[in-house]
Amino acid sequence: MHLTPLTRTLSLCALSLALLAGCSTQPPMEGPPPADRSFQAFWGKRITGYLTAADGTQLRYSVLLPKGNGPFPVLIRYSGYDSGSIGGSAYLADNETFSVAMDKDLVERGYAVMGVQARGTGCSQGTFDFLGPQYGTDGRSAVEFAAQQSWSDGKVGMFGWSWAGMSQLMTASEQPKGLKAIAPGMILGDPRSDSWAPGGVPNQEFTTTWHWFVDMRWDAVKASAASEHDERCLAQVEENKARVVSSSLMYNLLRHPLRDEWTKQRIPRDRASQVQVPVLSMQAWQDEAVLAREGFYQEHLNPQQLWMLQTSGGHNLYESERFRKEKLYPFLDHFVKGEQNGFEQSPHLQIWQETVADNRIGRHEPNETAHPGWTIERNQYPLAVKPVHFALSEDGQLIRDGQGAGKPDTYLYPIPGPEVNTYLNDNAWSWQHPLWRKGSLAYTSAPFEHDFLSYGSASADLWLSTFLAPDTDVQVTITEVRPDEQEMFVQRGWLRMSDRKLNEQKSTALRPWLLDEPDGIQPMLPNVPALGRVEIPPFSHPFRKGSRLRIWIDAPSSTGGYGFAYYSLASRNSLYHDAQHPSQLVLGELSGVAIPATPPECNAVLKQPCRHDPLSSFPPF
């Protein structure tokens, strides 16, 4: 079908989900997704204007003040989407990146909600530079501006997820006056390893389609500005649209295909140790937009000032009403408002297990109605786990605490594995390649004799060789094979074998840490086995008694919003699992947890779809 430019742009947006934000995940359509709700003005007064950054650049802001007399505590959402236009006509029509309902809650709780537009985006001046050094200093200017306004009581917090979460970490690292707490969710802590090239495999689909999504969010900015006859904003949006291509991510990642100084300047994790205010972090295991690893920035924060919620599910679960009411709002009320509600005594870590949603229909409802099947609470992070080794062996065996044996197994490359959780087929497995039996390997454990809770990062340590090809890309998928012949998605990781060299000082049995430097590139030699350790991003999953653990090995395929430019030279790859080449999967076991006996129904857990076991000898009916 021929696509018009508009339809093509919207198709790309649908594929990207709103990268770092809460866009609709519905299939492509003619025009923006229809709003399933709208709002009347819920604030007492709206103030818009421009604040001046340290270098003189003017950044657009919009503030929604509560009804009644101020001054008020202030909560800032700072991003490059449409945050500087909150309260406009597009916003009231729910043509908004984030959650209008959340803003309404916060305003009605007595907060002034302030949206700030990043430089070079929307109708802010400057040059777009995603996560560049000025992103943090601009955030500092915004916080200190807000703290000094007559409608502000001088107490400022920050909230939001995705791009609006990254802004918090970078802003707080600048230690602005007046900042009391931050609540970032679902961020890129190390953008290259989390998104741009996880395991060294370029993720070009996501970064390219995100550009189109940002462009569409600026169209919402234009719509609000047009209804307000704001000629200054309209002119700036058009200027930013014309200039952004030369500084966009898709352009810069072509110029910086490997980790270099430009990349290293854009790692929020490396600034986390400078954060001195309380932090509430939210992390989703099957996050389709930023991965669950988040650069492991939380490990660089003061653990006494860190509260975390980890959950199965996807990128926009920050909208969950249960999270907001039980965690986010009490956290902000205590640390920003100063209410003595006892939040500081609450467990520092809560893990939502087998998260489900009461309503799976709509743009917001699957996230707003999400809640855990059960929870784990601890008073410290990170948690100690026991590494458990599963050896890959002949006949597709995965042997716990055993040793592999037999001749190498071979598979054709590149035959991509099945797609999972894509924006056009969310919460589902897609079809398998016609040659999947020749293009993938699977290793399956015996049924578990006791319940087993896997938690945290994992490592697939694979001895691989190629036939003549100097490189190959590996995808590892972990699944649970249930007693009812259903196979449930758990997690995925990737590795470009030429990028396999490790930072030995940082690597552990459960977390391979790639050196990921140009000088560390190591080509494959023909038919010579090499050890590649594939990092599996963090997850928490219960394998109940009677279930089996499985690992799939094949070429990268679309997962969530990630679409890979995998190494294309065809090869026949061999995987070794003998005593000299002990390929293994290492999982972390979290002990002392009582797992509920009854599992959730298949396809009930968010972002962990089931399918009939393709290796089963029984038909799918």
C-alpha positions as CSV (number, residue, x, y, z in Angstrom):
1,M,0.0,0.0,0.0
2,H,1.3,3.5,-0.9
3,L,1.7,5.6,2.2
4,T,1.2,9.4,2.1
5,P,3.9,11.3,4.0
6,L,1.5,11.9,6.9
7,T,0.5,8.3,7.1
8,R,4.1,7.2,6.9
9,T,5.1,9.5,9.7
10,L,2.3,8.1,11.9
11,S,3.3,4.6,11.0
12,L,6.8,5.3,12.2
13,C,5.4,6.8,15.4
14,A,3.3,3.7,16.0
15,L,6.4,1.6,15.7
16,S,8.3,3.7,18.2
17,L,5.6,4.0,20.9
18,A,6.7,7.5,21.9
19,L,10.1,6.4,22.8
20,L,10.8,8.0,25.9
21,A,7.2,8.7,26.7
22,G,3.6,7.7,26.8
23,C,2.2,7.6,23.3
24,S,-0.6,5.4,22.1
25,T,0.4,1.9,21.0
26,Q,-2.4,1.5,18.5
27,P,-1.7,0.6,14.9
28,P,-1.0,3.3,12.3
29,M,-4.0,5.4,11.3
30,E,-4.9,8.5,9.4
31,G,-4.1,11.3,11.7
32,P,-3.3,11.3,15.5
33,P,-4.9,8.6,17.6
34,P,-8.4,9.5,18.7
35,A,-8.6,10.7,22.3
36,D,-10.6,8.4,24.6
37,R,-11.0,11.3,27.1
38,S,-10.8,15.0,27.3
39,F,-10.5,17.5,30.2
40,Q,-11.9,20.8,31.3
41,A,-9.5,23.3,33.0
42,F,-8.8,21.9,36.5
43,W,-6.5,24.6,37.7
44,G,-7.0,28.0,39.3
45,K,-4.7,29.9,37.0
46,R,-2.3,29.1,34.1
47,I,0.9,31.1,33.6
48,T,3.0,30.8,30.5
49,G,6.3,32.4,29.6
50,Y,10.0,32.0,29.1
51,L,12.8,31.5,31.6
52,T,16.4,32.3,30.8
53,A,19.0,29.6,31.0
54,A,22.6,30.3,32.2
55,D,23.8,31.1,28.6
56,G,20.8,33.4,27.8
57,T,18.8,30.8,25.9
58,Q,15.0,31.2,26.6
59,L,13.1,28.1,27.5
60,R,9.3,27.9,27.3
61,Y,7.4,27.0,30.4
62,S,3.7,26.6,31.4
63,V,2.5,26.4,35.0
64,L,-0.9,25.2,36.3
65,L,-1.6,26.7,39.7
66,P,-4.1,25.2,42.1
67,K,-7.3,27.0,43.1
68,G,-7.0,29.1,46.2
69,N,-4.3,31.3,47.6
70,G,-0.6,30.4,47.2
71,P,2.2,30.2,47.4
72,F,2.4,26.5,46.4
73,P,5.1,23.7,46.3
74,V,6.1,23.2,42.7
75,L,6.5,20.0,40.7
76,I,8.4,20.2,37.4
77,R,8.2,18.0,34.3
78,Y,11.0,18.8,32.0
79,S,11.3,17.2,28.5
80,G,11.6,18.0,24.8
81,Y,8.2,16.7,23.8
82,D,5.4,19.2,24.7
83,S,5.9,19.9,28.4
84,G,6.2,23.6,27.9
85,S,2.6,23.8,26.6
86,I,0.7,22.0,29.3
87,G,-2.8,23.4,29.7
88,G,-3.2,24.3,26.0
89,S,-5.9,23.1,23.7
90,A,-4.0,19.9,22.6
91,Y,-3.4,19.1,26.3
92,L,-7.0,19.3,27.2
93,A,-7.9,17.1,24.3
94,D,-5.4,14.5,25.7
95,N,-3.1,15.1,22.8
96,E,-0.3,15.1,25.4
97,T,2.8,12.9,25.7
98,F,2.4,12.1,29.4
99,S,-0.6,11.9,31.8
100,V,-3.1,14.8,32.1
101,A,-4.9,12.7,34.8
102,M,-1.7,12.6,36.9
103,D,-1.3,16.4,36.5
104,K,-4.9,16.9,37.6
105,D,-4.3,14.8,40.7
106,L,-1.2,16.8,41.6
107,V,-2.8,20.2,41.1
108,E,-5.8,19.1,43.2
109,R,-3.3,18.0,45.9
110,G,-2.0,21.5,46.1
111,Y,1.0,21.5,43.8
112,A,1.8,24.0,41.1
113,V,2.6,21.7,38.1
114,M,5.2,23.3,35.8
115,G,6.1,22.0,32.4
116,V,9.5,23.1,30.9
117,Q,10.5,22.6,27.3
118,A,14.1,21.5,26.6
119,R,16.3,23.8,24.5
120,G,15.8,23.5,20.7
121,T,12.5,21.7,21.1
122,G,8.9,22.9,20.9
123,C,9.0,26.7,21.2
124,S,12.2,26.9,23.2
125,Q,15.2,28.6,21.8
126,G,18.6,26.9,21.3
127,T,20.0,23.9,19.5
128,F,18.6,20.4,20.2
129,D,21.2,18.2,21.9
130,F,19.7,15.1,23.4
131,L,21.2,14.6,26.9
132,G,24.0,17.1,26.1
133,P,25.8,18.8,28.9
134,Q,23.5,21.8,28.9
135,Y,20.5,19.6,29.7
136,G,21.4,19.5,33.4
137,T,22.4,23.2,33.7
138,D,19.1,24.2,32.0
139,G,17.3,22.1,34.5
140,R,19.1,23.8,37.3
141,S,18.0,27.2,35.9
142,A,14.4,26.0,35.7
143,V,14.3,24.7,39.3
144,E,15.9,27.9,40.7
145,F,13.5,30.0,38.6
146,A,10.5,28.1,39.9
147,A,11.8,28.4,43.5
148,Q,11.9,32.2,43.3
149,Q,8.5,32.9,41.8
150,S,5.8,34.6,43.8
151,W,3.4,31.7,43.3
152,S,6.0,29.3,44.7
153,D,6.8,28.5,48.3
154,G,10.4,27.7,47.3
155,K,10.0,23.9,47.6
156,V,10.5,22.2,44.2
157,G,10.3,18.6,43.1
158,M,10.5,16.8,39.8
159,F,8.5,13.9,38.4
160,G,7.8,11.9,35.3
161,W,9.2,9.1,33.3
162,S,11.2,8.5,30.1
163,W,12.7,11.8,28.8
164,A,11.1,13.5,31.7
165,G,12.9,11.1,34.0
166,M,16.4,11.5,32.5
167,S,16.0,15.3,33.0
168,Q,15.6,14.8,36.7
169,L,18.8,12.9,37.2
170,M,20.8,15.4,35.1
171,T,19.2,18.4,36.9
172,A,19.6,17.0,40.4
173,S,23.3,16.3,39.7
174,E,23.7,20.1,39.3
175,Q,22.3,20.5,42.9
176,P,20.0,23.4,42.2
177,K,18.8,25.5,45.1
178,G,15.2,24.7,46.1
179,L,15.2,21.1,44.8
180,K,13.8,18.8,47.5
181,A,13.3,15.4,45.7
182,I,13.1,13.7,42.3
183,A,10.9,10.7,41.1
184,P,12.4,9.5,37.8
185,G,10.9,6.5,36.0
186,M,12.1,4.4,33.1
187,I,15.2,6.3,32.0
188,L,18.3,5.8,29.8
189,G,21.1,5.7,32.3
190,D,23.7,4.7,29.7
191,P,22.0,5.5,26.3
192,R,24.4,3.4,24.1
193,S,24.1,0.2,26.2
194,D,20.5,0.7,27.1
195,S,19.1,1.7,23.7
196,W,21.4,2.9,20.9
197,A,23.4,-0.3,20.6
198,P,22.6,-2.9,23.4
199,G,25.4,-5.4,23.4
200,G,27.0,-3.5,20.6
201,V,24.1,-4.3,18.1
202,P,22.8,-1.0,16.5
203,N,19.2,-0.3,17.3
204,Q,18.5,2.0,14.4
205,E,14.8,1.5,14.1
206,F,14.0,3.0,17.5
207,T,16.3,6.0,17.3
208,T,15.1,6.8,13.7
209,T,11.4,6.4,14.4
210,W,11.7,8.4,17.6
211,H,12.6,11.4,15.5
212,W,9.2,11.2,13.8
213,F,7.5,10.9,17.1
214,V,9.1,14.0,18.5
215,D,8.1,15.8,15.3
216,M,4.5,14.8,16.0
217,R,4.7,16.0,19.6
218,W,5.8,19.4,18.3
219,D,2.7,19.4,16.1
220,A,0.7,19.3,19.4
221,V,2.7,22.3,20.6
222,K,1.7,24.0,17.4
223,A,-1.9,23.2,17.8
224,S,-2.0,24.7,21.3
225,A,0.0,27.8,20.1
226,A,-2.3,28.3,17.1
227,S,-5.4,28.3,19.3
228,E,-3.8,30.9,21.6
229,H,-2.5,33.0,18.6
230,D,1.0,32.6,20.0
231,E,3.0,33.7,17.0
232,R,6.4,33.6,18.8
233,C,5.9,30.0,19.7
234,L,4.7,29.0,16.2
235,A,7.7,30.7,14.6
236,Q,10.1,28.9,17.0
237,V,8.5,25.5,16.4
238,E,9.0,25.9,12.7
239,E,12.6,27.0,13.1
240,N,13.3,24.0,15.4
241,K,11.7,21.6,13.0
242,A,13.9,22.9,10.2
243,R,17.1,22.7,12.3
244,V,16.6,19.5,14.2
245,V,17.6,17.1,11.5
246,S,21.3,18.1,11.6
247,S,21.4,17.5,15.4
248,S,18.9,14.6,15.7
249,L,19.7,11.3,17.2
250,M,19.4,9.4,13.9
251,Y,22.0,11.8,12.4
252,N,24.4,11.8,15.4
253,L,24.3,8.0,15.8
254,L,25.4,7.6,12.2
255,R,28.3,9.9,12.9
256,H,29.1,8.2,16.2
257,P,28.6,4.4,15.6
258,L,30.9,3.4,18.4
259,R,31.3,4.6,22.0
260,D,33.4,7.8,21.8
261,E,33.7,11.1,23.7
262,W,30.3,12.3,22.3
263,T,28.6,9.2,23.6
264,K,30.4,9.4,27.0
265,Q,29.1,13.0,27.5
266,R,25.6,11.6,27.5
267,I,25.5,9.1,30.3
268,P,23.2,10.3,33.1
269,R,24.4,7.4,35.3
270,D,27.8,8.9,35.6
271,R,26.3,11.9,37.2
272,A,24.1,10.0,39.7
273,S,26.7,10.1,42.5
274,Q,26.3,13.9,42.6
275,V,22.5,13.7,43.4
276,Q,22.0,14.8,47.0
277,V,18.2,14.7,47.3
278,P,15.8,11.8,47.9
279,V,15.0,9.7,44.9
280,L,12.0,7.5,44.0
281,S,12.9,5.3,41.1
282,M,10.5,3.2,39.0
283,Q,11.9,0.4,36.7
284,A,10.0,-1.9,34.3
285,W,11.5,-5.3,33.4
286,Q,10.1,-5.6,29.9
287,D,10.4,-1.9,29.1
288,E,10.0,-1.6,25.4
289,A,11.6,1.8,25.1
290,V,14.7,2.0,27.4
291,L,15.3,-1.6,28.6
292,A,15.3,-2.4,32.3
293,R,19.0,-2.0,32.8
294,E,18.9,1.9,32.9
295,G,22.6,1.9,33.1
296,F,22.2,0.6,36.7
297,Y,22.3,4.2,37.8
298,Q,20.5,3.4,41.1
299,E,23.6,1.7,42.3
300,H,25.4,5.1,42.2
301,L,22.9,6.8,44.5
302,N,22.9,7.1,48.2
303,P,21.0,4.0,49.3
304,Q,19.6,5.7,52.3
305,Q,17.9,8.3,50.1
306,L,16.7,5.8,47.4
307,W,13.3,4.2,47.2
308,M,12.6,1.9,44.3
309,L,9.7,0.1,42.7
310,Q,10.5,-2.6,40.2
311,T,7.8,-4.3,38.1
312,S,7.2,-6.7,35.3
313,G,5.6,-4.8,32.4
314,G,6.3,-1.9,30.1
315,H,7.4,1.7,29.7
316,N,4.4,3.7,30.8
317,L,3.5,1.9,34.1
318,Y,4.4,5.2,35.8
319,E,0.7,5.9,35.1
320,S,-0.4,3.1,37.4
321,E,-2.9,4.5,39.9
322,R,-1.6,2.1,42.5
323,F,2.0,3.3,42.1
324,R,0.8,6.9,42.2
325,K,-1.4,6.6,45.3
326,E,0.8,4.3,47.3
327,K,4.3,5.5,46.3
328,L,4.6,8.6,44.2
329,Y,2.1,11.0,45.9
330,P,3.2,10.0,49.5
331,F,6.9,10.4,48.5
332,L,6.3,13.9,47.0
333,D,4.0,14.9,49.9
334,H,6.7,14.0,52.4
335,F,9.9,15.2,50.8
336,V,8.6,18.2,48.8
337,K,5.6,19.4,50.9
338,G,7.2,18.3,54.2
339,E,4.2,16.3,55.4
340,Q,5.0,13.9,58.2
341,N,3.2,10.9,56.6
342,G,5.8,8.3,57.6
343,F,7.0,7.6,54.0
344,E,10.6,7.6,55.1
345,Q,9.9,4.5,57.1
346,S,8.5,2.6,54.2
347,P,10.6,-0.3,52.6
348,H,13.2,1.1,50.3
349,L,12.5,-1.6,47.6
350,Q,9.2,-3.0,46.4
351,I,9.1,-5.6,43.6
352,W,5.8,-6.1,41.8
353,Q,5.6,-9.7,40.6
354,E,3.5,-10.8,37.7
355,T,1.9,-7.4,37.1
356,V,-1.5,-7.5,35.4
357,A,-4.0,-4.9,34.3
358,D,-7.8,-4.8,35.1
359,N,-8.5,-3.0,31.8
360,R,-6.4,-3.8,28.7
361,I,-8.3,-1.5,26.3
362,G,-7.4,2.1,25.7
363,R,-4.3,4.3,25.6
364,H,-4.0,4.9,29.4
365,E,-6.1,2.2,31.0
366,P,-3.7,-0.7,30.7
367,N,-1.2,1.3,32.7
368,E,-3.5,3.1,35.0
369,T,-5.2,-0.2,36.1
370,A,-2.0,-2.1,36.4
371,H,-1.2,-3.8,39.8
372,P,1.0,-6.6,41.0
373,G,-0.1,-10.2,41.4
374,W,2.0,-10.2,44.5
375,T,4.9,-8.2,46.0
376,I,8.3,-8.5,47.6
377,E,9.6,-5.8,49.9
378,R,13.1,-5.3,51.2
379,N,14.9,-2.5,53.0
380,Q,18.0,-2.3,50.9
381,Y,19.1,-2.2,47.3
382,P,20.8,-3.9,45.5
383,L,19.7,-7.4,46.7
384,A,22.1,-10.3,47.2
385,V,21.3,-13.3,45.0
386,K,23.0,-16.7,44.4
387,P,24.3,-17.3,40.9
388,V,22.9,-20.6,39.6
389,H,24.5,-22.2,36.6
390,F,22.7,-24.0,33.8
391,A,25.0,-25.8,31.3
392,L,24.0,-26.0,27.7
393,S,24.5,-29.6,26.4
394,E,23.8,-32.1,23.6
395,D,20.2,-32.8,22.5
396,G,19.0,-29.4,23.6
397,Q,19.5,-30.0,27.3
398,L,20.0,-27.2,29.9
399,I,21.4,-28.9,33.0
400,R,21.3,-27.2,36.3
401,D,24.7,-27.3,38.1
402,G,25.9,-29.7,35.5
403,Q,28.4,-30.0,32.7
404,G,27.8,-29.8,28.9
405,A,28.9,-32.5,26.5
406,G,28.6,-33.4,22.8
407,K,29.5,-32.0,19.5
408,P,28.8,-28.4,18.6
409,D,25.3,-27.5,17.4
410,T,25.0,-25.3,14.3
411,Y,22.4,-22.8,13.0
412,L,22.1,-20.7,9.9
413,Y,22.7,-17.0,10.3
414,P,21.0,-14.5,10.0
415,I,17.5,-16.0,10.6
416,P,15.8,-13.5,13.0
417,G,14.0,-14.9,16.0
418,P,10.3,-14.2,16.5
419,E,9.3,-10.6,17.3
420,V,7.9,-9.9,20.7
421,N,5.8,-7.0,22.1
422,T,6.1,-4.8,19.0
423,Y,4.0,-1.7,18.7
424,L,1.9,-3.2,16.0
425,N,1.4,-6.5,17.9
426,D,1.9,-5.6,21.5
427,N,1.8,-8.1,24.4
428,A,2.2,-10.9,21.9
429,W,4.7,-13.1,20.0
430,S,4.8,-12.6,16.2
431,W,5.2,-15.3,13.6
432,Q,8.3,-17.4,13.3
433,H,10.6,-17.3,10.3
434,P,9.9,-20.1,7.9
435,L,13.5,-21.4,8.4
436,W,13.4,-21.0,12.2
437,R,14.3,-24.7,12.8
438,K,17.5,-24.3,10.9
439,G,18.2,-20.7,12.1
440,S,17.9,-21.1,15.9
441,L,19.0,-23.2,18.8
442,A,17.0,-24.0,21.9
443,Y,18.1,-25.6,25.2
444,T,15.5,-26.6,27.8
445,S,15.9,-27.7,31.4
446,A,14.2,-30.5,33.2
447,P,11.1,-29.5,35.1
448,F,12.0,-27.6,38.3
449,E,11.6,-29.8,41.4
450,H,11.1,-26.7,43.6
451,D,10.0,-23.1,43.0
452,F,12.8,-20.9,41.7
453,L,12.7,-17.1,41.7
454,S,15.1,-15.5,39.3
455,Y,16.0,-11.9,40.1
456,G,18.3,-9.3,38.6
457,S,20.7,-9.5,35.6
458,A,21.7,-12.8,34.0
459,S,24.5,-13.9,31.7
460,A,24.5,-16.3,28.7
461,D,28.1,-17.4,28.3
462,L,28.3,-18.8,24.8
463,W,31.2,-20.3,22.9
464,L,30.5,-19.5,19.3
465,S,32.3,-19.8,16.0
466,T,31.4,-18.5,12.5
467,F,32.1,-20.0,9.1
468,L,34.3,-17.4,7.3
469,A,32.2,-14.4,8.6
470,P,34.3,-11.9,10.7
471,D,31.4,-11.1,13.0
472,T,27.9,-12.2,14.0
473,D,25.1,-10.8,16.2
474,V,23.5,-13.0,18.9
475,Q,20.0,-12.8,20.4
476,V,19.3,-14.7,23.6
477,T,15.7,-15.2,24.7
478,I,14.8,-16.6,28.1
479,T,11.4,-18.3,28.4
480,E,9.4,-20.4,30.8
481,V,7.8,-23.6,29.4
482,R,4.7,-24.2,31.5
483,P,3.3,-27.7,32.2
484,D,0.3,-26.8,30.0
485,E,2.6,-26.6,26.9
486,Q,2.5,-22.8,26.9
487,E,5.8,-20.9,26.5
488,M,6.0,-17.6,28.3
489,F,8.4,-14.7,27.3
490,V,10.7,-13.6,30.2
491,Q,13.5,-11.5,28.9
492,R,16.0,-10.9,26.0
493,G,19.6,-9.8,25.5
494,W,21.9,-9.2,22.6
495,L,25.6,-9.2,21.7
496,R,27.7,-8.3,18.7
497,M,30.5,-10.8,19.0
498,S,33.2,-8.4,17.8
499,D,32.3,-6.3,20.8
500,R,32.7,-9.2,23.3
501,K,35.8,-8.0,25.1
502,L,34.9,-7.4,28.8
503,N,35.8,-4.9,31.4
504,E,37.1,-7.5,33.8
505,Q,37.1,-5.2,36.8
506,K,33.3,-4.5,36.5
507,S,32.1,-7.9,35.2
508,T,30.6,-10.5,37.5
509,A,29.1,-14.0,37.0
510,L,25.7,-12.4,36.6
511,R,26.6,-9.2,34.8
512,P,29.1,-9.1,31.9
513,W,30.3,-5.6,31.4
514,L,31.5,-4.9,27.9
515,L,34.5,-2.8,27.4
516,D,32.7,-1.4,24.4
517,E,35.5,0.7,23.1
518,P,36.9,1.0,19.5
519,D,40.2,-0.4,20.6
520,G,38.5,-3.5,22.1
521,I,36.9,-4.7,18.9
522,Q,37.9,-8.3,18.2
523,P,36.8,-9.9,14.9
524,M,35.8,-13.5,14.7
525,L,38.3,-15.9,13.2
526,P,37.0,-18.6,10.8
527,N,35.9,-21.7,12.7
528,V,37.7,-20.6,15.9
529,P,35.4,-20.7,18.9
530,A,35.3,-17.5,21.0
531,L,33.5,-16.8,24.3
532,G,30.8,-14.2,24.1
533,R,29.0,-13.2,27.3
534,V,25.5,-12.0,26.5
535,E,24.1,-9.6,29.1
536,I,20.4,-10.3,29.9
537,P,18.8,-7.1,31.3
538,P,17.4,-7.4,34.8
539,F,14.1,-9.2,35.4
540,S,12.3,-11.0,38.2
541,H,10.4,-14.1,37.3
542,P,9.1,-17.1,39.3
543,F,9.6,-20.5,37.8
544,R,7.2,-22.8,39.6
545,K,7.6,-26.4,40.4
546,G,6.9,-28.4,37.2
547,S,7.9,-25.6,34.8
548,R,11.0,-25.7,32.6
549,L,13.5,-23.0,31.8
550,R,14.5,-22.5,28.1
551,I,17.1,-20.4,26.3
552,W,16.8,-19.6,22.5
553,I,19.7,-18.5,20.4
554,D,19.3,-16.8,17.0
555,A,19.7,-13.5,15.2
556,P,18.3,-10.3,16.6
557,S,14.6,-9.5,15.9
558,S,12.3,-6.6,16.8
559,T,11.5,-6.5,20.5
560,G,9.3,-3.7,21.8
561,G,10.4,-0.6,19.9
562,Y,13.9,-2.0,19.3
563,G,14.7,-3.0,15.7
564,F,18.3,-4.0,14.9
565,A,20.6,-3.5,12.0
566,Y,22.2,-6.8,12.6
567,Y,25.4,-8.0,10.9
568,S,24.2,-9.2,7.5
569,L,26.9,-11.5,6.1
570,A,25.5,-15.0,6.0
571,S,27.2,-17.8,8.0
572,R,26.7,-21.1,9.6
573,N,27.4,-20.5,13.3
574,S,28.4,-23.3,15.7
575,L,27.7,-23.3,19.4
576,Y,30.1,-25.4,21.6
577,H,29.2,-27.0,24.9
578,D,31.9,-29.5,25.8
579,A,34.3,-29.5,28.7
580,Q,36.7,-27.1,27.0
581,H,34.0,-24.7,25.9
582,P,31.4,-24.7,28.8
583,S,28.5,-22.6,27.4
584,Q,26.1,-21.8,30.2
585,L,23.2,-19.6,31.4
586,V,23.7,-18.0,34.8
587,L,20.7,-16.7,36.7
588,G,20.4,-15.0,40.0
589,E,18.3,-16.8,42.6
590,L,16.5,-14.7,45.2
591,S,15.9,-16.9,48.3
592,G,13.5,-16.6,51.2
593,V,10.5,-15.8,49.0
594,A,7.2,-17.7,49.1
595,I,5.9,-17.9,45.6
596,P,2.1,-18.2,45.3
597,A,1.2,-21.7,44.2
598,T,-1.3,-20.7,41.4
599,P,0.3,-19.0,38.3
600,P,-1.6,-16.3,36.5
601,E,-3.4,-17.2,33.3
602,C,-1.3,-17.1,30.2
603,N,-1.2,-13.6,28.5
604,A,-2.4,-11.9,31.7
605,V,1.0,-10.7,32.8
606,L,1.9,-7.4,31.1
607,K,4.6,-7.8,28.3
608,Q,5.1,-11.5,29.0
609,P,3.0,-13.1,26.3
610,C,2.5,-16.8,25.9
611,R,2.5,-19.0,22.8
612,H,2.0,-22.7,22.2
613,D,5.4,-24.3,22.7
614,P,6.8,-24.6,19.1
615,L,8.9,-27.6,20.2
616,S,6.0,-29.5,21.7
617,S,5.0,-32.8,20.2
618,F,1.4,-31.9,20.8
619,P,-0.7,-29.7,18.5
620,P,-1.8,-26.2,19.7
621,F,-5.4,-27.2,20.5
